[in-house]
Every structure is written in structure tokens, then in C-alpha cells.
Amino acid sequence: MICDSCGVEAPTKYVIFYQNIGALLMRFTKRIEGNLCKSCIHKYFWEFTLITLILGWWGVISFLTTLFYIPNNIIRYLFSLSLKPVPPGATVVELTEEAISRLSPYAETIVTRLNSGESLEYVAGDVALRARVTPGQVVLYLRALVTASQDSE
């Protein structure tokens, strides 16, 4: 629903991409993990995989690590190709005061439905229609509720 990388409201898929740079006696690793939109999946796959392909082989541990990272990235990328593209005009989701006031009457309903086992995507879509907000705003509202309840403990 919301890309963990760019924050746009679009279809997402959970992925992990790894990058390794070998420097003979040292190595530098990096990873991106989360629910990413198709645009971010493409971006990170190509960036991480090409850097690893070119610079990942220098050093024994780096050589072995690269043998794992490249196939991992390729397999995860291939499994994400069926993901729908980011809709034209998709924007970063913001939780506005207006959205908060529209969602406040549904707070207890959201929590109850999620606790009863309904999926977040389904609940967010349904409540978004009723409250006249986007599903992404419902998700951000829920995150704000969770944060507020943790801060009060």
C-alpha cells in the first residue's frame, strides 16, 4: 500500500536486496528491506546488483558473499515482476488534519477488525471508502494510533 522507500501509495511487495563491495581485507555491505513499489524495486535491484557484480569479488569472504547476493537479488527481482506498476500521478501519502478528523470515528472499528484477523489491506480499503480518505491515510492513521499508545505506556 505505501512504499517503505519513497512513501508513495501504490502496490507493494516485500523484498530484500543486498549489496557487497569487496576491498581485499575488508568488505562493505548494504541492504534494503521492506514493502517496496515496483519503481523502487527496479531502482534498488539494478543499483545493488550491478555494484555487487562489479565490486563484490575482491576478497575471499566478499567472493563467497557475492555468490549468494547476486542470485538472491535476481530471484527476488523475478518474483516481483508481476507487481502492478505505480499508478500515474501517485503521490507520497500524508496524514492531514482533515483525514484525521474523518478517521477518528472509525478508530475503534479499525482496531477491532484488525484484532479479529481481517487483513490490513481489506480494512484500510473499506474504511477509506467510508471516511472518504485514501487507504494509505488509513494505514498512516493506524501507525499514529500505535505510536500514541506506545508513548502513553
C-alpha positions in Angstrom: 0.0 0.0 0.0 2.7 2.5 1.0 6.2 2.1 -0.3 8.7 1.9 2.6 11.3 3.7 0.4 9.6 6.5 -1.4 6.4 6.8 0.6 4.1 6.7 -2.5 0.7 5.0 -2.3 1.0 2.1 -4.8 1.0 -1.7 -4.9 4.0 -3.0 -2.9 5.8 -6.3 -2.4 8.2 -7.3 0.4 11.7 -7.7 -0.9 15.3 -7.7 0.4 18.2 -6.7 -1.9 21.8 -6.9 -0.8 24.9 -5.1 -2.0 28.6 -6.1 -1.3 31.7 -4.2 -2.1 34.9 -6.2 -1.5 38.2 -4.4 -0.5 40.6 -7.3 -0.2 40.9 -7.1 3.7 37.5 -5.5 4.3 34.1 -5.5 2.8 31.2 -3.1 2.8 27.6 -4.4 2.8 24.3 -2.7 2.4 20.7 -3.9 2.2 17.3 -2.5 1.5 14.4 -4.4 3.0 10.7 -3.7 3.1 7.5 -3.3 1.2 8.6 -1.5 -2.0 6.7 -0.2 -5.1 7.7 -1.5 -8.5 9.7 1.7 -9.3 11.8 1.3 -6.1 12.2 -2.5 -6.7 13.7 -1.7 -10.1 15.9 1.0 -8.8 17.4 -0.9 -5.9 17.7 -4.2 -7.8 19.8 -2.6 -10.6 21.8 -0.4 -8.2 22.7 -3.1 -5.7 23.2 -5.9 -8.1 25.4 -4.0 -10.6 27.6 -2.6 -7.8 27.9 -6.1 -6.3 28.6 -7.6 -9.8 31.4 -5.2 -10.4 32.9 -4.6 -7.0 31.8 -7.6 -4.9 34.6 -10.1 -5.8 37.6 -8.6 -4.1 38.5 -10.7 -1.1 37.7 -14.3 -0.1 34.7 -13.6 2.1 33.5 -11.0 -0.4 33.8 -13.5 -3.2 31.7 -16.0 -1.3 29.2 -13.4 -0.2 28.8 -12.2 -3.8 28.0 -15.7 -4.9 25.0 -15.6 -2.5 23.9 -11.9 -3.0 23.6 -11.9 -6.8 21.3 -14.9 -7.2 19.3 -13.7 -4.2 18.7 -10.3 -5.8 17.9 -11.9 -9.1 15.4 -14.4 -7.7 13.7 -11.7 -5.5 13.5 -9.4 -8.5 12.0 -12.0 -10.8 9.3 -12.8 -8.2 8.4 -9.1 -8.1 7.9 -8.6 -11.8 4.2 -9.4 -11.6 3.6 -6.5 -9.3 1.4 -3.8 -10.8 3.2 -0.6 -11.7 2.9 2.7 -9.7 -0.2 4.4 -10.9 0.4 7.6 -12.9 0.2 10.7 -10.6 0.7 8.6 -7.5 2.0 10.8 -4.6 3.5 10.5 -1.2 0.8 9.8 1.3 0.2 12.5 4.0 -1.9 12.2 7.1 -3.6 15.6 7.1 -5.8 17.1 9.9 -8.8 16.6 7.7 -8.0 12.9 7.2 -7.5 12.5 11.0 -10.9 14.1 11.7 -12.6 11.9 9.1 -10.9 8.7 10.5 -11.3 9.4 14.3 -14.9 8.0 14.4 -13.5 4.7 12.9 -10.5 4.2 15.2 -12.2 1.6 17.4 -13.7 -0.2 14.3 -10.2 -0.4 12.7 -8.6 -1.8 15.7 -11.4 -4.3 16.4 -11.4 -5.5 12.8 -7.7 -6.0 12.7 -7.7 -7.8 16.0 -10.3 -10.1 14.7 -8.0 -11.2 11.9 -9.1 -9.1 8.9 -6.2 -8.1 6.6 -4.9 -4.6 6.9 -5.4 -4.0 3.1 -9.0 -5.0 3.3 -9.8 -3.0 6.4 -7.9 0.1 5.0 -9.7 -0.1 1.7 -13.1 -0.4 3.3 -12.6 2.3 5.9 -11.1 4.6 3.3 -14.3 4.4 1.3 -16.4 5.2 4.3 -14.3 8.0 5.6 -13.5 9.5 2.1 -9.7 9.2 2.5 -7.1 7.0 0.8 -6.2 3.5 2.1 -2.7 4.9 2.7 -4.1 7.5 5.0 -5.8 4.8 7.0 -2.5 3.0 7.3 -0.7 6.2 8.5 -3.6 6.9 10.9 -3.2 3.4 12.4 0.5 3.8 12.7 -0.1 7.1 14.5 -2.5 5.3 16.9 0.0 2.6 17.6 2.8 5.2 18.3 0.5 7.2 20.6 -0.5 4.1 22.6 3.2 3.2 23.0 4.2 6.7 24.0 1.5 6.7 26.7 2.8 3.4 28.3 
